[in-house]
């Protein structure tokens, strides 16, 4: 059983949260986490890279100079890959890097990532996070109060909160996501995770395990 302190928006401890990390994930598989993170990163690649072969670059096919008698190495076309402005020998063309792991594996990876954050003491629980209107300065003040100023942070909320999302989206290194959108990459990428008590209740609930991994 792990006990996490609960803080308020001013950084004061207002309670404790007891959680059995085995309820979230029975173990942490580094290999599965690695596979999931690599998949999400591959799916983010645009794959728009492109280079020309010697047959696609502009220029003549004429031999540069005669084969013998010049004192130089034998040279063919200017478009050869060994010369500046020539084509590429083993070129790359636009391609799709995306692929998918099984849904059950991605769900397990998400829960394992959350457990690893708790086990490593990299998760902070806040009793409530709500704003009357979007205010970036107010969100920055909250992060500073809980010791997360200038730290890359994932803010996990129980549901999509427009005011909280808009308050955090302009802060460098800060990402706001509801529980249903969490995945292994979004949980592991930042240095710290700030989660609301209500969101952590949802993570403990079995319904979170059934949510699709985005």
Secondary structure, DSSP 8 states (H G I E B T S, - for coil): -EEEEEE-TTS-EEEEEEE-HHHH-S---HHHHHHHHHHHHHHH---------TTTSSS--S-SS-SSSSSS-----TTSTTSTT---TT------------HHHHHHHHHHHHHHHHHTT-EEEES----SS--HHHHHHHHHHTT-TTS-EEEEESS--HHHHHHHTTSTTEEEEEGGG--HHHHHHSSEEEEEHHHHHHHHSHHHHHS---
